[in-house]
Amino acid sequence: MAEYELHWAVKDSLIAYLSRIEDGVIEAKEPALRTAEGFTFALNDAASDFNETEHTGVLHFLGTAHFSGHWGMMNISIKDPRIELTAGHGILSIAQGGVLSPEAQVPFVELNVVPGSHPLMFTTALTAEGRGVMGEQYNVGQELNPLTLVTK
């Protein structure tokens, strides 16, 4: 299997907003990296099995994109994203919990491959669980930034 990275800016308006407020924080926690284009997540080879031709399988990435502001009242973590696809459609889930309950993957956005894209790009639409992570100002089905799978 190829060595992939997940590149994702998450939501431009969120990053712009947090960049303007006094205590806004936008950071990556290793092994994720923050770049000028957004965030790069590293592939967990041991937990991944993906068929690039069929756009089917599982890709598990490591690292966290963290957003906070309003003296802790806004606290969003996109941790260890995991993509599960069948024929170019699927879900990106993220790790949640772990303090008082076991950590579990929860569906964050629905994914659809952008036909003919190279590198492989996906549109993203917020799930109900994703809205719970992002906040009530977002709607179920709202588009976030597209994400890209890049071969290293």
C-alpha positions in Angstrom: 0.0 0.0 0.0 1.2 3.5 -0.8 2.3 5.8 2.0 -0.5 8.5 2.3 -0.8 11.7 4.2 -4.1 13.4 4.9 -4.1 17.2 4.1 -7.1 19.2 5.5 -7.7 22.8 6.3 -10.9 21.7 8.2 -12.9 25.0 7.9 -11.4 28.3 6.6 -13.9 30.5 8.4 -13.1 28.8 11.7 -9.4 29.4 11.3 -10.0 33.0 10.2 -12.2 33.6 13.2 -9.8 32.1 15.7 -6.9 34.1 14.2 -8.8 37.3 15.0 -9.8 36.8 18.6 -7.5 37.5 21.5 -7.1 34.0 22.9 -7.7 32.0 19.7 -5.5 28.9 19.4 -4.9 26.8 16.3 -2.4 24.1 16.7 -1.3 20.6 15.6 -0.3 17.9 18.1 2.3 15.4 16.9 2.5 13.6 14.7 0.1 16.0 12.8 1.7 19.2 11.5 0.2 22.6 10.9 1.0 24.0 7.5 0.1 27.2 5.5 -2.6 25.1 3.8 -4.0 23.5 7.0 -3.0 20.3 8.7 -1.1 17.2 7.6 -1.9 13.9 9.4 0.5 10.9 9.2 -0.7 7.5 8.2 -0.9 4.6 10.7 0.1 1.8 8.3 -0.7 -1.0 10.8 -4.4 0.1 11.0 -4.9 0.9 7.3 -6.0 -1.2 4.3 -6.9 0.8 1.2 -7.5 0.1 -2.5 -6.8 3.3 -4.4 -8.3 2.0 -7.7 -11.6 1.1 -6.1 -11.5 4.0 -3.5 -12.4 1.4 -0.9 -11.0 0.5 2.5 -9.8 2.1 5.7 -7.1 4.7 6.3 -6.2 5.6 9.8 -4.2 8.7 10.5 -2.4 10.0 13.6 -2.3 13.4 15.3 -4.6 16.2 16.4 -5.8 19.5 15.0 -6.8 21.6 18.0 -8.9 24.8 18.0 -9.7 26.8 21.1 -10.9 30.2 22.2 -13.2 32.2 24.5 -11.1 31.2 27.5 -11.8 27.5 27.0 -15.5 27.7 26.1 -14.6 26.7 22.5 -12.5 23.6 22.5 -12.5 21.5 19.3 -10.1 18.5 18.8 -9.9 16.5 15.5 -7.9 13.6 16.8 -6.6 10.5 14.9 -8.9 10.8 11.9 -10.0 7.5 10.3 -11.5 7.3 6.8 -13.7 4.3 5.9 -14.7 4.2 2.2 -16.8 2.0 -0.1 -16.6 2.9 -3.8 -15.6 6.5 -3.1 -18.2 7.3 -0.4 -17.8 7.0 3.3 -17.1 8.6 6.7 -14.2 10.4 8.4 -14.4 9.6 12.1 -12.4 11.1 14.9 -11.4 9.9 18.4 -13.5 11.3 21.2 -13.6 10.7 24.9 -10.9 9.1 27.0 -11.2 11.2 30.2 -14.2 9.7 32.0 -15.2 7.2 29.2 -13.2 5.0 26.8 -12.0 6.7 23.7 -14.2 5.8 20.6 -14.3 6.8 17.0 -17.3 9.0 16.2 -18.5 10.0 12.6 -17.4 13.5 12.0 -17.9 14.2 8.2 -19.4 12.3 5.3 -17.0 12.0 2.4 -17.4 11.8 -1.4 -14.6 11.4 -3.8 -14.2 14.3 -6.3 -14.3 12.4 -9.7 -11.0 12.6 -11.6 -9.1 14.4 -8.8 -5.4 13.8 -8.5 -4.2 13.8 -5.8 -7.4 12.1 -4.5 -9.8 14.8 -3.1 -13.0 14.4 -1.1 -15.9 16.8 -0.3 -16.9 16.9 3.3 -20.3 17.3 4.9 -20.8 17.5 8.7 -22.6 14.7 10.5 -24.9 15.1 13.5 -22.0 13.9 15.7 -19.7 16.3 13.9 -22.0 19.2 14.7 -21.8 18.2 18.3 -18.0 18.6 18.1 -18.0 21.8 16.1 -20.9 23.6 17.9 -24.5 24.7 17.3 -23.5 27.4 14.8 -22.9 24.6 12.3 -25.6 22.6 10.6 -25.8 18.9 9.8 -24.7 18.5 6.2 -22.8 21.8 6.2 -19.7 21.6 4.0 -16.3 21.9 5.6 -13.1 22.2 3.5 -12.3 19.4 1.0 -9.6 17.0 2.2 -6.9 15.5 0.1 -5.0 12.2 0.2 -1.4 12.8 -0.9 1.1 10.0 -1.7 4.4 10.7 0.0 
